[in-house]
Amino acid sequence: MEITVNGEKTAIEEMSVLSFLQKIDIDPKRVAVELNLDILPKADYDSTLLKGGDQLEIVHFVGGGR
């Protein structure tokens, strides 16, 4: 199936949001995920299955400052 991740179409097998993040080597504790224009609570990453046509936006937290 095909989903869109940060604006790029990506072919994946059926899996949860958590599994997808792990597959692309992203620590789920260090990102926020928007699924189809809604912020997805971290508690739902494992139970939310991705479907064809879904749109994911993955935002990394970056530390900085003085």
PyMOL Python script that loads the backbone (N, CA, C, O; Angstrom):
from pymol import cmd

cmd.read_pdbstr("""\
ATOM      1  N   MET A   1       0.848  -1.170   0.000  1.00  0.00           N
ATOM      2  CA  MET A   1       0.000   0.000   0.000  1.00  0.00           C
ATOM      3  C   MET A   1       0.893   1.232   0.000  1.00  0.00           C
ATOM      4  O   MET A   1       2.097   1.140   0.242  1.00  0.00           O
ATOM      5  N   GLU A   2       0.300   2.371  -0.270  1.00  0.00           N
ATOM      6  CA  GLU A   2       1.070   3.609  -0.350  1.00  0.00           C
ATOM      7  C   GLU A   2       0.540   4.634   0.644  1.00  0.00           C
ATOM      8  O   GLU A   2      -0.666   4.856   0.743  1.00  0.00           O
ATOM      9  N   ILE A   3       1.466   5.259   1.381  1.00  0.00           N
ATOM     10  CA  ILE A   3       1.137   6.360   2.275  1.00  0.00           C
ATOM     11  C   ILE A   3       2.037   7.536   1.905  1.00  0.00           C
ATOM     12  O   ILE A   3       2.992   7.382   1.143  1.00  0.00           O
ATOM     13  N   THR A   4       1.727   8.695   2.443  1.00  0.00           N
ATOM     14  CA  THR A   4       2.563   9.875   2.231  1.00  0.00           C
ATOM     15  C   THR A   4       3.199  10.243   3.572  1.00  0.00           C
ATOM     16  O   THR A   4       2.509  10.427   4.574  1.00  0.00           O
ATOM     17  N   VAL A   5       4.528  10.347   3.569  1.00  0.00           N
ATOM     18  CA  VAL A   5       5.273  10.676   4.786  1.00  0.00           C
ATOM     19  C   VAL A   5       6.045  11.966   4.535  1.00  0.00           C
ATOM     20  O   VAL A   5       6.926  12.023   3.677  1.00  0.00           O
ATOM     21  N   ASN A   6       5.699  12.993   5.295  1.00  0.00           N
ATOM     22  CA  ASN A   6       6.338  14.311   5.145  1.00  0.00           C
ATOM     23  C   ASN A   6       6.366  14.737   3.679  1.00  0.00           C
ATOM     24  O   ASN A   6       7.370  15.253   3.187  1.00  0.00           O
ATOM     25  N   GLY A   7       5.242  14.512   2.991  1.00  0.00           N
ATOM     26  CA  GLY A   7       5.091  14.972   1.619  1.00  0.00           C
ATOM     27  C   GLY A   7       5.603  14.033   0.539  1.00  0.00           C
ATOM     28  O   GLY A   7       5.461  14.330  -0.647  1.00  0.00           O
ATOM     29  N   GLU A   8       6.203  12.896   0.925  1.00  0.00           N
ATOM     30  CA  GLU A   8       6.743  11.954  -0.053  1.00  0.00           C
ATOM     31  C   GLU A   8       5.974  10.642  -0.002  1.00  0.00           C
ATOM     32  O   GLU A   8       5.756  10.090   1.076  1.00  0.00           O
ATOM     33  N   LYS A   9       5.567  10.145  -1.155  1.00  0.00           N
ATOM     34  CA  LYS A   9       4.845   8.876  -1.229  1.00  0.00           C
ATOM     35  C   LYS A   9       5.804   7.734  -0.906  1.00  0.00           C
ATOM     36  O   LYS A   9       6.940   7.704  -1.380  1.00  0.00           O
ATOM     37  N   THR A  10       5.323   6.796  -0.090  1.00  0.00           N
ATOM     38  CA  THR A  10       6.135   5.676   0.372  1.00  0.00           C
ATOM     39  C   THR A  10       5.298   4.411   0.335  1.00  0.00           C
ATOM     40  O   THR A  10       4.159   4.412   0.802  1.00  0.00           O
ATOM     41  N   ALA A  11       5.841   3.331  -0.211  1.00  0.00           N
ATOM     42  CA  ALA A  11       5.157   2.042  -0.227  1.00  0.00           C
ATOM     43  C   ALA A  11       5.559   1.259   1.020  1.00  0.00           C
ATOM     44  O   ALA A  11       6.744   1.096   1.311  1.00  0.00           O
ATOM     45  N   ILE A  12       4.545   0.773   1.758  1.00  0.00           N
ATOM     46  CA  ILE A  12       4.809  -0.014   2.971  1.00  0.00           C
ATOM     47  C   ILE A  12       3.836  -1.177   3.034  1.00  0.00           C
ATOM     48  O   ILE A  12       2.840  -1.215   2.311  1.00  0.00           O
ATOM     49  N   GLU A  13       4.140  -2.125   3.911  1.00  0.00           N
ATOM     50  CA  GLU A  13       3.189  -3.189   4.235  1.00  0.00           C
ATOM     51  C   GLU A  13       2.325  -2.689   5.384  1.00  0.00           C
ATOM     52  O   GLU A  13       2.650  -1.673   5.999  1.00  0.00           O
ATOM     53  N   GLU A  14       1.242  -3.375   5.683  1.00  0.00           N
ATOM     54  CA  GLU A  14       0.391  -2.956   6.797  1.00  0.00           C
ATOM     55  C   GLU A  14       1.161  -3.077   8.098  1.00  0.00           C
ATOM     56  O   GLU A  14       1.757  -4.113   8.388  1.00  0.00           O
ATOM     57  N   MET A  15       1.140  -1.989   8.887  1.00  0.00           N
ATOM     58  CA  MET A  15       1.815  -1.977  10.183  1.00  0.00           C
ATOM     59  C   MET A  15       1.282  -0.821  11.010  1.00  0.00           C
ATOM     60  O   MET A  15       0.578   0.056  10.510  1.00  0.00           O
ATOM     61  N   SER A  16       1.636  -0.842  12.291  1.00  0.00           N
ATOM     62  CA  SER A  16       1.239   0.246  13.183  1.00  0.00           C
ATOM     63  C   SER A  16       2.168   1.441  12.984  1.00  0.00           C
ATOM     64  O   SER A  16       3.233   1.328  12.378  1.00  0.00           O
ATOM     65  N   VAL A  17       1.744   2.573  13.502  1.00  0.00           N
ATOM     66  CA  VAL A  17       2.580   3.774  13.459  1.00  0.00           C
ATOM     67  C   VAL A  17       3.890   3.504  14.194  1.00  0.00           C
ATOM     68  O   VAL A  17       4.958   3.879  13.711  1.00  0.00           O
ATOM     69  N   LEU A  18       3.818   2.857  15.358  1.00  0.00           N
ATOM     70  CA  LEU A  18       5.025   2.547  16.123  1.00  0.00           C
ATOM     71  C   LEU A  18       5.974   1.673  15.310  1.00  0.00           C
ATOM     72  O   LEU A  18       7.174   1.944  15.265  1.00  0.00           O
ATOM     73  N   SER A  19       5.459   0.638  14.673  1.00  0.00           N
ATOM     74  CA  SER A  19       6.298  -0.242  13.860  1.00  0.00           C
ATOM     75  C   SER A  19       6.946   0.514  12.710  1.00  0.00           C
ATOM     76  O   SER A  19       8.109   0.277  12.384  1.00  0.00           O
ATOM     77  N   PHE A  20       6.195   1.428  12.092  1.00  0.00           N
ATOM     78  CA  PHE A  20       6.751   2.218  10.999  1.00  0.00           C
ATOM     79  C   PHE A  20       7.891   3.094  11.498  1.00  0.00           C
ATOM     80  O   PHE A  20       8.941   3.165  10.861  1.00  0.00           O
ATOM     81  N   LEU A  21       7.696   3.761  12.629  1.00  0.00           N
ATOM     82  CA  LEU A  21       8.760   4.601  13.186  1.00  0.00           C
ATOM     83  C   LEU A  21      10.003   3.776  13.481  1.00  0.00           C
ATOM     84  O   LEU A  21      11.118   4.202  13.180  1.00  0.00           O
ATOM     85  N   GLN A  22       9.818   2.602  14.067  1.00  0.00           N
ATOM     86  CA  GLN A  22      10.954   1.731  14.368  1.00  0.00           C
ATOM     87  C   GLN A  22      11.642   1.275  13.086  1.00  0.00           C
ATOM     88  O   GLN A  22      12.870   1.195  13.034  1.00  0.00           O
ATOM     89  N   LYS A  23      10.854   0.974  12.047  1.00  0.00           N
ATOM     90  CA  LYS A  23      11.410   0.509  10.772  1.00  0.00           C
ATOM     91  C   LYS A  23      12.298   1.575  10.131  1.00  0.00           C
ATOM     92  O   LYS A  23      13.292   1.243   9.486  1.00  0.00           O
ATOM     93  N   ILE A  24      11.950   2.844  10.302  1.00  0.00           N
ATOM     94  CA  ILE A  24      12.754   3.915   9.706  1.00  0.00           C
ATOM     95  C   ILE A  24      13.720   4.531  10.731  1.00  0.00           C
ATOM     96  O   ILE A  24      14.222   5.640  10.546  1.00  0.00           O
ATOM     97  N   ASP A  25      13.965   3.785  11.809  1.00  0.00           N
ATOM     98  CA  ASP A  25      14.953   4.161  12.837  1.00  0.00           C
ATOM     99  C   ASP A  25      14.693   5.512  13.478  1.00  0.00           C
ATOM    100  O   ASP A  25      15.606   6.319  13.650  1.00  0.00           O
ATOM    101  N   ILE A  26      13.436   5.749  13.830  1.00  0.00           N
ATOM    102  CA  ILE A  26      13.072   6.969  14.548  1.00  0.00           C
ATOM    103  C   ILE A  26      12.601   6.594  15.944  1.00  0.00           C
ATOM    104  O   ILE A  26      11.736   5.734  16.109  1.00  0.00           O
ATOM    105  N   ASP A  27      13.177   7.247  16.948  1.00  0.00           N
ATOM    106  CA  ASP A  27      12.789   7.024  18.338  1.00  0.00           C
ATOM    107  C   ASP A  27      11.428   7.697  18.564  1.00  0.00           C
ATOM    108  O   ASP A  27      11.325   8.921  18.482  1.00  0.00           O
ATOM    109  N   PRO A  28      10.387   6.906  18.847  1.00  0.00           N
ATOM    110  CA  PRO A  28       9.056   7.494  19.000  1.00  0.00           C
ATOM    111  C   PRO A  28       8.946   8.496  20.153  1.00  0.00           C
ATOM    112  O   PRO A  28       8.013   9.299  20.183  1.00  0.00           O
ATOM    113  N   LYS A  29       9.873   8.457  21.085  1.00  0.00           N
ATOM    114  CA  LYS A  29       9.848   9.402  22.204  1.00  0.00           C
ATOM    115  C   LYS A  29      10.304  10.794  21.779  1.00  0.00           C
ATOM    116  O   LYS A  29      10.040  11.771  22.479  1.00  0.00           O
ATOM    117  N   ARG A  30      10.986  10.894  20.640  1.00  0.00           N
ATOM    118  CA  ARG A  30      11.595  12.156  20.237  1.00  0.00           C
ATOM    119  C   ARG A  30      10.893  12.814  19.053  1.00  0.00           C
ATOM    120  O   ARG A  30      11.432  13.734  18.437  1.00  0.00           O
ATOM    121  N   VAL A  31       9.673  12.332  18.733  1.00  0.00           N
ATOM    122  CA  VAL A  31       8.938  12.917  17.616  1.00  0.00           C
ATOM    123  C   VAL A  31       7.475  13.138  17.977  1.00  0.00           C
ATOM    124  O   VAL A  31       6.950  12.553  18.924  1.00  0.00           O
ATOM    125  N   ALA A  32       6.843  13.987  17.204  1.00  0.00           N
ATOM    126  CA  ALA A  32       5.389  14.123  17.233  1.00  0.00           C
ATOM    127  C   ALA A  32       4.897  13.625  15.880  1.00  0.00           C
ATOM    128  O   ALA A  32       5.544  13.848  14.857  1.00  0.00           O
ATOM    129  N   VAL A  33       3.748  12.949  15.878  1.00  0.00           N
ATOM    130  CA  VAL A  33       3.202  12.398  14.641  1.00  0.00           C
ATOM    131  C   VAL A  33       1.815  12.976  14.395  1.00  0.00           C
ATOM    132  O   VAL A  33       0.949  12.969  15.270  1.00  0.00           O
ATOM    133  N   GLU A  34       1.635  13.472  13.186  1.00  0.00           N
ATOM    134  CA  GLU A  34       0.317  13.924  12.735  1.00  0.00           C
ATOM    135  C   GLU A  34      -0.152  12.901  11.693  1.00  0.00           C
ATOM    136  O   GLU A  34       0.551  12.630  10.719  1.00  0.00           O
ATOM    137  N   LEU A  35      -1.326  12.349  11.903  1.00  0.00           N
ATOM    138  CA  LEU A  35      -1.905  11.367  10.984  1.00  0.00           C
ATOM    139  C   LEU A  35      -3.181  11.955  10.408  1.00  0.00           C
ATOM    140  O   LEU A  35      -4.140  12.219  11.134  1.00  0.00           O
ATOM    141  N   ASN A  36      -3.184  12.156   9.107  1.00  0.00           N
ATOM    142  CA  ASN A  36      -4.348  12.714   8.418  1.00  0.00           C
ATOM    143  C   ASN A  36      -4.840  14.006   9.075  1.00  0.00           C
ATOM    144  O   ASN A  36      -6.031  14.186   9.332  1.00  0.00           O
ATOM    145  N   LEU A  37      -3.890  14.887   9.335  1.00  0.00           N
ATOM    146  CA  LEU A  37      -4.132  16.241   9.862  1.00  0.00           C
ATOM    147  C   LEU A  37      -4.499  16.298  11.347  1.00  0.00           C
ATOM    148  O   LEU A  37      -4.850  17.366  11.847  1.00  0.00           O
ATOM    149  N   ASP A  38      -4.424  15.173  12.059  1.00  0.00           N
ATOM    150  CA  ASP A  38      -4.688  15.150  13.503  1.00  0.00           C
ATOM    151  C   ASP A  38      -3.448  14.673  14.244  1.00  0.00           C
ATOM    152  O   ASP A  38      -2.805  13.707  13.831  1.00  0.00           O
ATOM    153  N   ILE A  39      -3.111  15.351  15.344  1.00  0.00           N
ATOM    154  CA  ILE A  39      -1.995  14.907  16.182  1.00  0.00           C
ATOM    155  C   ILE A  39      -2.374  13.568  16.800  1.00  0.00           C
ATOM    156  O   ILE A  39      -3.452  13.423  17.377  1.00  0.00           O
ATOM    157  N   LEU A  40      -1.484  12.595  16.677  1.00  0.00           N
ATOM    158  CA  LEU A  40      -1.724  11.261  17.226  1.00  0.00           C
ATOM    159  C   LEU A  40      -1.047  11.158  18.592  1.00  0.00           C
ATOM    160  O   LEU A  40       0.167  11.339  18.687  1.00  0.00           O
ATOM    161  N   PRO A  41      -1.810  10.869  19.653  1.00  0.00           N
ATOM    162  CA  PRO A  41      -1.186  10.711  20.976  1.00  0.00           C
ATOM    163  C   PRO A  41      -0.184   9.550  20.970  1.00  0.00           C
ATOM    164  O   PRO A  41      -0.426   8.516  20.347  1.00  0.00           O
ATOM    165  N   LYS A  42       0.926   9.729  21.658  1.00  0.00           N
ATOM    166  CA  LYS A  42       1.955   8.684  21.713  1.00  0.00           C
ATOM    167  C   LYS A  42       1.386   7.353  22.200  1.00  0.00           C
ATOM    168  O   LYS A  42       1.832   6.293  21.761  1.00  0.00           O
ATOM    169  N   ALA A  43       0.421   7.399  23.086  1.00  0.00           N
ATOM    170  CA  ALA A  43      -0.184   6.179  23.615  1.00  0.00           C
ATOM    171  C   ALA A  43      -0.895   5.369  22.526  1.00  0.00           C
ATOM    172  O   ALA A  43      -1.150   4.177  22.700  1.00  0.00           O
ATOM    173  N   ASP A  44      -1.213   6.020  21.403  1.00  0.00           N
ATOM    174  CA  ASP A  44      -1.930   5.343  20.317  1.00  0.00           C
ATOM    175  C   ASP A  44      -1.016   4.856  19.195  1.00  0.00           C
ATOM    176  O   ASP A  44      -1.499   4.227  18.253  1.00  0.00           O
ATOM    177  N   TYR A  45       0.275   5.123  19.265  1.00  0.00           N
ATOM    178  CA  TYR A  45       1.186   4.737  18.177  1.00  0.00           C
ATOM    179  C   TYR A  45       1.120   3.236  17.893  1.00  0.00           C
ATOM    180  O   TYR A  45       1.080   2.828  16.732  1.00  0.00           O
ATOM    181  N   ASP A  46       1.106   2.419  18.937  1.00  0.00           N
ATOM    182  CA  ASP A  46       1.154   0.967  18.745  1.00  0.00           C
ATOM    183  C   ASP A  46      -0.184   0.401  18.265  1.00  0.00           C
ATOM    184  O   ASP A  46      -0.204  -0.596  17.544  1.00  0.00           O
ATOM    185  N   SER A  47      -1.280   1.011  18.646  1.00  0.00           N
ATOM    186  CA  SER A  47      -2.595   0.463  18.305  1.00  0.00           C
ATOM    187  C   SER A  47      -3.190   1.052  17.020  1.00  0.00           C
ATOM    188  O   SER A  47      -4.242   0.602  16.565  1.00  0.00           O
ATOM    189  N   THR A  48      -2.527   2.052  16.435  1.00  0.00           N
ATOM    190  CA  THR A  48      -3.044   2.689  15.222  1.00  0.00           C
ATOM    191  C   THR A  48      -2.384   2.076  13.998  1.00  0.00           C
ATOM    192  O   THR A  48      -1.177   2.214  13.799  1.00  0.00           O
ATOM    193  N   LEU A  49      -3.180   1.397  13.177  1.00  0.00           N
ATOM    194  CA  LEU A  49      -2.664   0.795  11.954  1.00  0.00           C
ATOM    195  C   LEU A  49      -2.724   1.802  10.812  1.00  0.00           C
ATOM    196  O   LEU A  49      -3.704   2.530  10.652  1.00  0.00           O
ATOM    197  N   LEU A  50      -1.661   1.824  10.030  1.00  0.00           N
ATOM    198  CA  LEU A  50      -1.627   2.677   8.852  1.00  0.00           C
ATOM    199  C   LEU A  50      -2.433   2.034   7.740  1.00  0.00           C
ATOM    200  O   LEU A  50      -2.437   0.812   7.588  1.00  0.00           O
ATOM    201  N   LYS A  51      -3.120   2.871   6.958  1.00  0.00           N
ATOM    202  CA  LYS A  51      -3.945   2.400   5.844  1.00  0.00           C
ATOM    203  C   LYS A  51      -3.499   3.098   4.570  1.00  0.00           C
ATOM    204  O   LYS A  51      -2.922   4.184   4.619  1.00  0.00           O
ATOM    205  N   GLY A  52      -3.764   2.478   3.439  1.00  0.00           N
ATOM    206  CA  GLY A  52      -3.425   3.086   2.166  1.00  0.00           C
ATOM    207  C   GLY A  52      -4.032   4.469   2.052  1.00  0.00           C
ATOM    208  O   GLY A  52      -5.203   4.670   2.376  1.00  0.00           O
ATOM    209  N   GLY A  53      -3.234   5.428   1.590  1.00  0.00           N
ATOM    210  CA  GLY A  53      -3.709   6.795   1.436  1.00  0.00           C
ATOM    211  C   GLY A  53      -3.482   7.667   2.657  1.00  0.00           C
ATOM    212  O   GLY A  53      -3.688   8.879   2.591  1.00  0.00           O
ATOM    213  N   ASP A  54      -3.057   7.072   3.785  1.00  0.00           N
ATOM    214  CA  ASP A  54      -2.799   7.883   4.986  1.00  0.00           C
ATOM    215  C   ASP A  54      -1.694   8.891   4.713  1.00  0.00           C
ATOM    216  O   ASP A  54      -0.802   8.665   3.895  1.00  0.00           O
ATOM    217  N   GLN A  55      -1.783  10.017   5.428  1.00  0.00           N
ATOM    218  CA  GLN A  55      -0.758  11.055   5.354  1.00  0.00           C
ATOM    219  C   GLN A  55      -0.150  11.236   6.737  1.00  0.00           C
ATOM    220  O   GLN A  55      -0.844  11.589   7.690  1.00  0.00           O
ATOM    221  N   LEU A  56       1.143  10.993   6.835  1.00  0.00           N
ATOM    222  CA  LEU A  56       1.880  11.155   8.090  1.00  0.00           C
ATOM    223  C   LEU A  56       2.790  12.362   7.989  1.00  0.00           C
ATOM    224  O   LEU A  56       3.439  12.577   6.965  1.00  0.00           O
ATOM    225  N   GLU A  57       2.834  13.136   9.037  1.00  0.00           N
ATOM    226  CA  GLU A  57       3.845  14.168   9.198  1.00  0.00           C
ATOM    227  C   GLU A  57       4.585  13.817  10.482  1.00  0.00           C
ATOM    228  O   GLU A  57       3.976  13.684  11.543  1.00  0.00           O
ATOM    229  N   ILE A  58       5.887  13.669  10.378  1.00  0.00           N
ATOM    230  CA  ILE A  58       6.716  13.316  11.533  1.00  0.00           C
ATOM    231  C   ILE A  58       7.613  14.507  11.832  1.00  0.00           C
ATOM    232  O   ILE A  58       8.396  14.940  10.986  1.00  0.00           O
ATOM    233  N   VAL A  59       7.490  15.031  13.047  1.00  0.00           N
ATOM    234  CA  VAL A  59       8.249  16.220  13.443  1.00  0.00           C
ATOM    235  C   VAL A  59       9.213  15.829  14.548  1.00  0.00           C
ATOM    236  O   VAL A  59       8.809  15.306  15.587  1.00  0.00           O
ATOM    237  N   HIS A  60      10.509  16.092  14.309  1.00  0.00           N
ATOM    238  CA  HIS A  60      11.541  15.794  15.302  1.00  0.00           C
ATOM    239  C   HIS A  60      11.695  16.962  16.252  1.00  0.00           C
ATOM    240  O   HIS A  60      11.624  18.122  15.847  1.00  0.00           O
ATOM    241  N   PHE A  61      11.908  16.645  17.529  1.00  0.00           N
ATOM    242  CA  PHE A  61      12.211  17.668  18.509  1.00  0.00           C
ATOM    243  C   PHE A  61      13.705  17.955  18.464  1.00  0.00           C
ATOM    244  O   PHE A  61      14.517  17.029  18.454  1.00  0.00           O
ATOM    245  N   VAL A  62      14.068  19.223  18.436  1.00  0.00           N
ATOM    246  CA  VAL A  62      15.464  19.610  18.379  1.00  0.00           C
ATOM    247  C   VAL A  62      15.761  20.515  19.564  1.00  0.00           C
ATOM    248  O   VAL A  62      15.080  21.516  19.784  1.00  0.00           O
ATOM    249  N   GLY A  63      16.779  20.151  20.318  1.00  0.00           N
ATOM    250  CA  GLY A  63      17.190  20.975  21.446  1.00  0.00           C
ATOM    251  C   GLY A  63      18.083  22.105  20.970  1.00  0.00           C
ATOM    252  O   GLY A  63      18.673  22.033  19.891  1.00  0.00           O
ATOM    253  N   GLY A  64      18.175  23.114  21.755  1.00  0.00           N
ATOM    254  CA  GLY A  64      19.051  24.228  21.377  1.00  0.00           C
ATOM    255  C   GLY A  64      18.977  25.317  22.406  1.00  0.00           C
ATOM    256  O   GLY A  64      18.409  25.148  23.485  1.00  0.00           O
ATOM    257  N   GLY A  65      19.546  26.408  22.066  1.00  0.00           N
ATOM    258  CA  GLY A  65      19.547  27.531  22.980  1.00  0.00           C
ATOM    259  C   GLY A  65      20.896  27.707  23.639  1.00  0.00           C
ATOM    260  O   GLY A  65      21.900  27.128  23.224  1.00  0.00           O
ATOM    261  N   ARG A  66      20.888  28.507  24.658  1.00  0.00           N
ATOM    262  CA  ARG A  66      22.149  28.799  25.350  1.00  0.00           C
ATOM    263  C   ARG A  66      22.178  28.192  26.696  1.00  0.00           C
ATOM    264  O   ARG A  66      23.165  28.337  27.417  1.00  0.00           O
TER     265      ARG A  66
END
""", "prot")
cmd.dss("prot")
cmd.show_as("cartoon", "prot")
cmd.util.cbc("prot")
cmd.orient("prot")
